[in-house]
Structures are given as structure tokens and as C-alpha cells.
Amino acid sequence: MPTGYMSTPASVDWEQVESDRGAPRARDLLLVALTFASGAVDAISYFGLGKVFSAFMTGNFVFLGFGIAHIKGPCFPVILALFTFAVGSFFGLRIATKRSHESGWWPPRMSVLLGLVAIAEAEFLAMWSATAGHPSAHETDILIVLLSLAMGIQTAAVRSLAVQGVFTTAGTFTLVAVTGVLAGARSRTELPRLVGVLVGLVAGAIGGGLLFLSARSYAPAVPLVVTILVILAGRTLQRRHGYCS
């Protein structure tokens, strides 16, 4: 998938990428943390919302094919997840584009966009807790909307940073990037970040899945807490390193 960077305040060129030289390790750690949260989100979504993903849309397209072929359950929850993820991504990218004049490794728009993610995740947690982790069919649809919307916005926020090989909601391109490093097609300086993202995704899925099994009602607190910590850490490091707006 293509990557890009902000070219002018009025437009975004998604085909080009920033230089990774001197990219702050702190930013990469925050991206790994967001990927961990995405892994937890998909574990909760898959096991608790009828085997649908809220972050990993590639999987949902496959499930959609299964549904059309009558191999797997109804298509509606999958279509709902795909649509609301796209809506979240659209509005996230609109906000990022309008604030593309903000520069720096963690510009202020990240706090705004991740704040919206946290709001959606908090609403999910409140509704999930009210049902003790056993929502009705109608409530499940609402929960799918909340998580998919959040993950769409998060993906847009991360893409606005133009960090190579990182989406936080999918690992396919990151895996390809790792093989690119091993093949000599990419800089080895990218490897710690790329491996960290893949490990974070798996760890988040493990953590979210185990918590779902052992403390179902509280499982959605994991991605929410991680997102809030990333916002706070990002703002702190933003002030420390400075930014241009």
C-alpha cells in the first residue's frame, strides 16, 4: 500500500514517504502501543461481536466473500464494519488534511484524532459493561460501529505521519517491509520499528483474547487505556521536542 507525506497545507501526497533518518524512537514506541491496542480490539471484536474484525479490514473482505457464498454467517455485520471503518478513515483524513500545516514528528492533530478514537472506545466500554459483555444483536451492531469507526480514525491519524511500513491496524505491509529490509531493499534502521509493530499486534491479540476469556466485561478497557496513555505521552513529548503549526 502507498505511503505519503504532507506536501502543502492544502493537499496531501500519499505516494511519497518521509526520510527515516533521525526518526524519534519515542514516536515509534507510541505507534507500537497503538498497534497493541488494535490487536486487542480485534480480539474483542472477533470473539465478542460475532467473528468480525473492527481493525483488520482485509479479513472482513474475506469474510464478506464467505458470506456471499453462504460459507460463513450473515454479511450485514461485516458490511457494517467495512462501511464505518471507511467513514472513520474518511473523516480522519479530512481532519489531517485540513491540519497538514502542522509539522513535527507528533503534530497536534494526533492528539485531536486519537481523542476521537478514545471517545468511541469509551462509549464502547460503557455499553459493553452495561451488558456484562453479552450484547444483544442490535447492541452488537452499535458496538461494531463504535470500534470500526475508532479504528478507521486511528488508521487515518497514523497514515498522516507518513511513517514507512506502519498502519497499526494491519500487519501485511509491515511484514512485506520486514522482508524488504532482509532483502536489502529497505534501510535496516527501519527493522526495530517494523518488528516492534508486528510483535505489538500479536501481543495485543494475545492480551485482548486472554482478558476476554478471564474478565470479559473489562476487556475493552485495554485499548482505551492504551490510547489515553499514547495521547498523554504524545503531548508530553510534543512539548519537549516542539512542533510547528
Disulfide bonds with the S-S distance in Angstrom:
none
